[in-house]
Structures are given as C-alpha cells and as structure tokens.
Amino acid sequence: MTSATVTHENIEALAQQIKAHSKPFRQLIAEVGNTIVGQEVLIHRMLVGLLGNGHLLIEGVPGLAKTTAVSCLARGVQTGFQRLQFTPDLLPADLIGTLIYRPQDQKFVVQKGPIFSNIILADEINRAPAKVQSALLEAMQERQVTIGSHTYPLDEPFLVMATQNPVEQEGTYPLPEAQMDRFMLKVVVDYPNRDQELVILDRMSSTRPKIDTKAVTSPEQIVAARSLVDKIYVDRKVQEYIVDLVIATREPKAYGLELDEFIQYGASPRATINLTLAAKANAFLHGRGHVLPTDVKEMALDVLRHRVILTYEAEAEEKTSEDIVRAIMDAVPVP
C-alpha cells in the first residue's frame, strides 16, 4: 500500500484479513512451544523469517535445542525438510547435487542434492570450509541451483535456517561477510533460566523424549500469508526511521555518535529491505495491517547485529556489534 492510496478503512479491512490468516501461525508458535522450552524469541524469529521470505542464522552453544526447534517448525508446517550436518570434509556436490555418468545411456544425468527441499537446516554451518559455505549463496539469494550447464528453480517456500556455534569454539570457520549478509536475521540463543530448565528436565529426561508437533499450516497458507505481508502499510515516518537506523551504521557522526573508529563497514541496503520485511512480518503476527515503530525496534538488533563489521579498535576495547547497534537504536529518534 502506498501513502497516496491508503485510508483508515483500507488498513482496518486488511487488519481483519490478517487476523484471520495469522491465526494458524500463532497456533504454530504454540505447537513448537509445546516441545521447545524457553526459546520464545527463537520461535518467533523463525516465523518472521518464514513470512518475510528470509533466511535465519541461529547462534548458540551446543545443547540449546536449536536443531530441535527447526525440525519442530517443519513438522508444524507439514512441508519438505532436510537436515544437513556441516563437517570439515563436506563437498559442494554433497549439498547441491552433481552430474552422474550413466554408461548404459552414455550420458550424464543430474543427481539433485538435499538442498532441493522447502526448509533446510544447515546444522553447524561454520564447521564446514568456505567453499561449502559459498555453495549456499546462489540457492539463498536466487532461489535456484546451477548443476553443470542447467539451472533449477527451488520450490516455494524455501528457507535456510543455519545453526552455528560461537566462533571462538574449536574447529569453527567464520562465515564470509557476503554470506552473512544473505541472512535476514541472526538470532543469538542463550541458556534457559532455572524454572525453564526444570520444565526441560521434566519434559525431556527420558530415553525417548516425546516430540509431538502437529501440523497446523501448509506451504500454500505460507505463500498466501506472504501476499498479505506485502500489503501491510508502512508510514513514511516509519520508513525514514528504518533508513536512519541503517545509515547510522555507516555514518554514525551524522546522528551524534562517536563510533567511526569502531565500525569498519556498516549495513548494506539489503538490511533496509530486510528490516522492513521483518517489521511487516512482526505486524502480521500481531494481527495488524500497519507497521509500528515498536515492530522496527523489536527486529532491528537481529537484522543488524551480523551486518555491522567492527574494526580492530573495537575488538581491542571489547566492543561487540550488538553494543554498536544498541547505541544507534538509543540515539536515533523514534517517530
């Protein structure tokens, strides 16, 4: 919707549609929550990625149910799901497929790889070398894969959810900046609190823990929901707020911030697009036909934290990209 054509009645009518269409997605949050304890933010961000047609990078130490959360989501959507365990000896062909020679036909045939599915769990993505990590780039950005001289489109919805261990851990390779930028969100998963850990103990401490996620939506409903997400109204002032947040990562001085020495590269225009889409998806999940500044603030840290590349000075002063993004969010005035 453009500001020229939008009216209060248009937004109200859209909100009614969204309330009806967002119900299965709120049920999906509840379904995944029946298995996963204490990871409400992660579950919410997975839905935002699904609705915003963007990929997720999930970071946390081993044992925090990152993998289980993604597999539960796939069960709840009732769609194609492939789990890829990234290891140092993985080859690009193991991911996208390859050409195989058939002697009986005397010709090469395409053997498609596991990337040809709907929800892809790239488990421990930073344990594979750069060549394999780069093999994901075309699939993530173009929604297609090239094998030999032929290009094959991937099915909709197509979503990569990659988990990684913190980079300081042994045997990990940092992801290239170009690939980091392809992820709409980077979600950092933390330990559960004491009460949540007691619930996990009660629920999962058996030799066969029960994972019971019922299918509550379908790929067709996701595609239909995305068309509604596209219609959600973003006021000009909210658009300017999004642009200011992103530009402040490149030109902090213009916003009264002395952060130039800490920022090597700021966020790209892809961050502006992804922050808008994430805010729209968040509004959809709340049953609204318009984006509020609070939607932008809620999603900004996850959209920007992996796009702000720091200098050596920042590392020397033990500043993180999250510290920089939070300082920017505090400094940029909210409309």
N, C-alpha and C positions, 0 to 999 in steps of 0.2 A: 504493500500500500504506500502511495506517495502522499505527502502532506497536502497536496492540492486536491486529491480525491477523497481523503479520509474525513469521516464525520463521526460524531459520538455514536450515532446509530449503527454505522458500519462496524465500529470496534465492538459494540455491545453484541451485535449479531455474530461476529467472529468469535467472541468470547463464549457464547452459548455453544457454538460448534466445537470449540476447543475443549470445553468442559466435558462434552460427551465423548470426544475422541481421545482425551488424555486419561480417561478412567482406566483402560487396560494397562497403561504404563505405570500408573500409581499402584495398581494391583501387582504388576511385575516387581516393583520396588519391595512390596510386602512379601512376595513369594521368595525372592532372593534373600531377604532379611530373615526368613524362617530358617535358613541354613547358616548364613554368614552373620556373625555377631560383632557389633562394634565397628562396622565399616560402612556406616550410613553415607558418608561423603563419597567413598569409592563407588558404591552402588548408584548414587545419584549421578555422579560424573559419567558412569558407563552409559546411562540413559541419555544424558546430554550428548555424548558422542554419537550414539545410535540415531538420535533425532536430528542432530546437526550435520550428519554425514561426515564426521571427522574421526580420526584415529586417536587412541589413548596410549600414553606411556605411563606405566604404573611402577613406582619405585618403592622398595621396602626390603628390609632384611628377610631372609628365608623364614617360612613358617607363619606368615600373617594372612594366609588364605587368599592370596592374590589369584592364584590359578583356579581355586575352587569357585571364587566369585565369578570369573569369566565363564566357566563351564556351566554354572547355575543360570547365568544370563541366557546362554544359548539354549538351555532346556526350556526356559520360560518363554522364549520367542519361537520355539519349535522350528529351528532353521538349521542349515548346514553348519557344522563346527569342526574345525581341525586344530589340534594342539601340536605345535612344533617345538621340540626341545632343542634349543640352540646350543651347540657344542663347538669346541675349537676345530674339530675335523669336519664340520658340515660344509657341503659344497653348494654353490648357487643352484645347480641342477636338482639337488635334493629338495629345493624349495619350489621352483617354478616348473620343473619338468625338463625334458630333453628330447632329442631325436634318437630313435632306436632303429637300427637297420634290420630289416626282415629278409633273410636270404631267400626264402621261398617266393617272395614277391619281387625281390631285387630292388627294393625301395626303402626310403626312410619314412617312419611313421612317428607321430607326436605322442609322447607319453606325458600326459599332464601331471603336474606335481600337486601337492596338498594345498597350494595357495588358491586353487580353484574351489573355493567354498564361500560361505557367507561371513561367518565370524571366525577370524583367525587368531589363535592365541600364540604369540611368539614368546615362548617361555625363556626367561633369562637371555634376552636378546643380546646383552653386552658380554656374553661368554663366547660369541662367535666372532671371527675376524671381520675386518672391514669389507672384504669382498662379498661376504654373505649378507651383511647388514645392508650393503648398497643394492643387492638384488631385490630388496623390498621396495626401492624408491619408485620405480615405474608403476608397480602394482598399487602402491599407496596413493600416488598423485594422479595417475592417468586412468586408474581402474581398468588396466589392461596389462597383458603379459606378452612379450615377444619371445617366441621359440623358433630358432632358425630364421627364415625369412617371413614368417607369418605372425600376425598379431591377433591375440584372442581376448575379447572383452570378458570382464569378470561379472558374475551375477550380482544383482542388487537385492538386498543391501550387502555391501562389502565393507567390513570393518576389521581393522587390525588393532588388537589390544596386546601391547607388548609389555612384559614384566621385566624389570631389571633389578639387580642387586646394587646397593650403593657402590660407586666407582672405586672407593678405597679398598673394597674387598679383593682378595687374591683371585687371580685368573679372570679378571674382567677387562674389557676393552671399551674405552669411552666412545660413545656414538658420534659420528661426524655431525658438524653443525647443520649441514644440508638435510640430513635425515631427521635430526631433532626438530627442525622447523616444519617437517611434514606432519608432526603430531599436533592435533588441535589442542590437547590438554596433556599436562604432565601432573599426575596425582601422586602425592607422597603419602604413603600408608605408614601409620605409626602403630605402636603397641596398644592393645586394648587396656582399659583401666581394670581395677581389681574386681569390680562387680561383673564386668563383661567377661573377664577371664573365668570367673566362677560359672557363668552360664555356658561358656565354651566347654568347660570341664564336664558339666552335667550332660551336655548335648552330644559331645564328640568322643568321650573317653570310653570307647568300646572297640573291639577288634574289627567291627564292621559299622562304622558310623553311618547313620542314615542321611542321605542327601535326597530330599523329597521336594523338588521344584516342579510345579505343574505348569503346563503351557497355558499362558493367558493371552498371548497375542501372536501375530503371524507376520511374515515378511511383507505381505500385502498391506496390512494395517500400518506397518512402519513407513512404507512408501506413501500411503495416504496421509499419514500424520506429518510427514516432511513437507507435503504441499501446503498444509495449514501453517506449519512453522514459517514457511516463506512469506505468508500473508500477514504475519504479526507486525503490527505498526511500531516503528521506531521514530520517535520525535526528533526533530532536527537538533535540539539541545542535547539529547542523549547521544546522537551520532557525533556531535562535536566533543562530548565528554570522552567517548571511546577513542577518537582521533587524538585528543590531548594526552590521554594516558599512554598511547603508543609512541607519540612524538616525544614525550618527556623521557622515554628510554634512550632517545637519540640525542636530544638537545635539552638536557636537564637544567642548564643555566637559564633558559627561557622561562622556566617555571620556578625560578628562585632556589634551585637546588645545586649545591656544590658537589656534584657526583661525577664530573667529567673524568677525573683521574681513575675512577673505579670501573668505568664502562668502556669496553673495547668496541663492542658492536651492540647497537640497540635492536629492537624488534622490527621485523620487516612488515610491509603492507599485508602479508598473509596473516599476521597477528590481528590487524584491524578487522579483517574479514572473519577470522575465527572467533574473535571476541564478540562480534555482532551476532554470529550464528549461535554461539554458546548462550548468550543472553536471551536470544529468542527461544531457544530450546528450554531454558530455565523458566521463562514466562509461560510456555506451553504446559510444562509440568505443574505449574501453579494455577492453571486454568484461566490464564489471562490472554487478551487479544492485543496487548501492548507491552512494551518493554519499559521497566522502571530503572532508574539509576542503581537501585539495590541489586537488580539482576546483573548489571555490569560489574559492580563491586564484588559480588559473590563469585563471579567466574574469572575475574582479572588475574588473580595470583596464579591459577592453574594454567591460564593461557599464556602468561608472560614469563613465568619463572625459568623456563628452559630456552627462552629466546634472548635473554639478556646475557651476553658473553662478557665475563669480567677480565680485568687487567691483572698483571702480577701484583700491582699495588693493593688491589682489593683482597687478593689471596693472602698477602703479607699481613694485612690488617684484620684477617679472618672475617671478612665481609662476604655474605652469600648473595646470590641473585635474588633470593627471597627478601633479604634486608633492603635491597635497592628497590624492588617492586613495591614493598610496603611503604617506603619513604615517598615514592612517587604517588601512591594512592592517597597518602596523607596530605600531600602538597597540592595536588590538582583539585580545584574546587568542584564540588558535586552540584549539578544543576537542580 
